[in-house]
Amino acid sequence: MLTTACAPWLCVDSRSSQRSRMAKFRRNDPCWCGSGEKYKNCHLRRSDESPLPFEAIASQARSAAAFRTCLHPGAGSQTCGKVISAHTLQRSRVLSAIADRENHVLTFYPPEPKPDGGLNLHRRGWRQSSTFTAFCNKHDTQAFAPLEAVPFTGTQEQIFLIAYRAICWELHQKRRATLASPAVRRLIDRGQPEFVQQRIQSVLGVQEAGFSKGLSELSELKEKMDAALVSGDYAGFDTLELTLEGQLGIASTGAITPNQTISGKHIQTLHDDSKPMQWLAFGVDIRDNRPVFLFFWHKQHEATRTYVEEILALDPKARATFLTQFVFAHCENTYFSNTWWNALSNAEQRHLELLMANSNPYYFPPQYDLSLGGLAPWMSAGVAPSCSSA
């Protein structure tokens, strides 16, 4: 949520041209940064202010992003209970499977950068992990009972619900990022020279536009999924179920908009406002004591289908290590066991940490290393046919 990753199409002006442009603004003009405030109340003396440490900015961003709602299609003042910290990952099978004896799991979420470019590792109680304030107690229990109250058998409904949670998680995160962005833009360039302020605000402006586009398109996708949730008709979606051997080790769920395949083939342009983004949801569960990795996409999304087809083309060993690196590269909502993590070498841990630290894996593609065969906590054992009706 708090990131300054730069999109490569941004063009940063020279210092002299920026200073010249800044000098044209008068005190009562709207500020050049687009905040809507007057220049005198915004960036006029920003370079004279004291810089803030990262944690102070992150704290302000978290406060601004505090957001509670119920995303169920039947939500309303007369139908909802109390909004809770609902889980995005199944509790009794999935999260408990990666918890240690003290019922804790490891995660890099929320991201806290270290001076060496990596992230701080957090230890969390499994009951407090993978939660978001996006459902009330009534609708969370009602909607996800087919996942929480019975074993996972790979039914159409169960796979759909894993993907539905993933999309709701991403939607909720985009709303939080949109709420946090103004606070970040007010604080992150304090004490910086004017040309650095210009660069930072340009990057954050593009990022904010991306949040807005993502929020709009996720909302449209969720409307389609809301209709499927209510009707029980999942014919508009396809899935892939990968059966794994070994320990679960890692639990993750979310949704991405892949713009290139593993081999580097371009499949969609994310910053093209004339074209809708194509989404790929994913998650994990346990079936007959074996981990399963699930992909879910809309039938009309050819870009995501192409992405999945390249995953299927990998040999089983490479596929297993790819899935491990994939979740670290693309999803903050990733949790893992202490046993698995501590069995990795320092170099393997560092590799995964840096994958997670990359805040823009779309325009700074992840550096996957499929030769790291010992990295994965599982082996790829089998592929369930893609179902035309999820």
Secondary structure, DSSP 8 states (H G I E B T S, - for coil): -------TT-----HHHHHHHHHT--TTSB-TTSSSSBGGGTTTTGGGS----HHHHHHHHHHHT------STT--TTT---EEEEESS-IIIIIHHH--TTSEEEE--S--B-TTS-B--EEEEGGGTTEEEEEEHHHHHHHHHHHHSS-----HHHHHHHHHHHHHHHHHHHHHHHHHHHHHHHHTTTT--HHHHHHHHHHHHHHHHHHHHHHHHHHHHHHHHHHHHHH---TTEEEEEEEEEE---EEE-EEE---B-TT--B---TT-TTS----EEEEEEEETTEEEEEEEEETT-HHHHHHHHHHHHS-HHHHHHHHHHHHHHH-SSEEE-HHHHHHS-HHHHHHHHHHHH-S-TTTS-----TT-TTS-SEEEEEEE---TT-
